[in-house]
Amino acid sequence: MRAVQIGPAKQLSLEEVPVPTIKPHEVLVQVAATAVNRADILQRQGFYPPPPGASEILGLEVSGRIVQIGKEVENWNIGDAVCAVITGGGYAEFAVVPGSQLMPIPTGIDLIAAAALPEVTCTVWSNLFMLGGLRAGEKILIHGGASGIGTMAIQLAKWAGCEIFTTASSAKHDVCTFLGADHCIDYKSEDFVEKAKGVNVILDIMGASYLEKNLKTLAPNGRMVIIGLQGGRKAEIDLSYMLTKRISIVATTLRGRTEEERGQIAASTVSHIWPLFSDGTLRPVIDSYLPLSEVNLAHEKISANEHIGKIVLTVNSELE
């Protein structure tokens, strides 16, 4: 099969590699499409190695059709159209997926576009709702509102009945507003502490550079969920903010969870979120579709923050 490989100069190229073999609890998916995540760029740069036992090939989500099923996998059949969040291996013509992490394609979403859903939906649902306890009437600050995560978080927070603040460059404010944001803050020229002070929940992709400002922004009993470290990984915390305002901080990644946990998140996401695609409440926000051979261009666009939503890499459109 063809798969993306990382060259000595960190350039990506399509090479012939063996088709992966499955274990009894796994399936083999012929990949229709995958999507680019910032974690892929970090792995390419050597900063985010895959967990033990995971594929070295980039790619954390896929859509496609099942072509082989392990003997322990139930309720799925050869030929079923699926999508899934995985720990690696998505930038390839075939990918291994644990049976527990398989998700059906939501009604009304085509197979190629479905590649843009697993990572953002599982990340937002698990972090904002399962961990962050976001509920109707609360105020939320979503950093990076025009990103793949941000565009899904805005839609879900609007569905939940929350007042939404988001940071994004001014050129992307119209998109955030269209998706449901109530207040858009230009992170380049405006102070989000003043604009969003008193929010109940923060979904943070920046890490160290925003830590102190996030603590100042949160209301008493506020919750901050850190899912990215674009602004660095080390910072000092003034614990007085946490003590006096009873602030909780959670930091998570999907990739770092156990297979069982990822399966539980996938099942909960399908149960709660998939009907919202079917009735039109949610929509995937896709910046562009590029062939897998143009993966370097896709990474360049994301590194330069030139995208809105997800970039999907098509692998085999004939599977549609």
Buried (B, 14 or more C-beta within 10 A) or exposed (E): BBBBBBEEEEEBEBEEBEBBEBBEBBBBBBBBBBBBBBBBBBBBEEEBEBEEEBBEBBBBBBBBBBBBBBEEBEEBEEEBBBBBBBBBBBBBBBBBBBBBBBBEBBEEBBBBBBBBBBBBBBBBBBBBBBBBEBEEEBBBBBBBBBBBBBBBBBBBBBBBEBBBBBBBBEEBBEBBBEBBBBBBBBBEEBEBBEBBBEBBBBBBBBBBEBBBBBBBBBBEEBBBBBBBBBBEEEEEEEEEBBEEBEBBBEBBBBBEBEBEBBBBBBBBBBEBBBEBBEEEEBBBBBBBBBBBBBBBEBBEBBEEBEBBBBBBBBBBEEBB
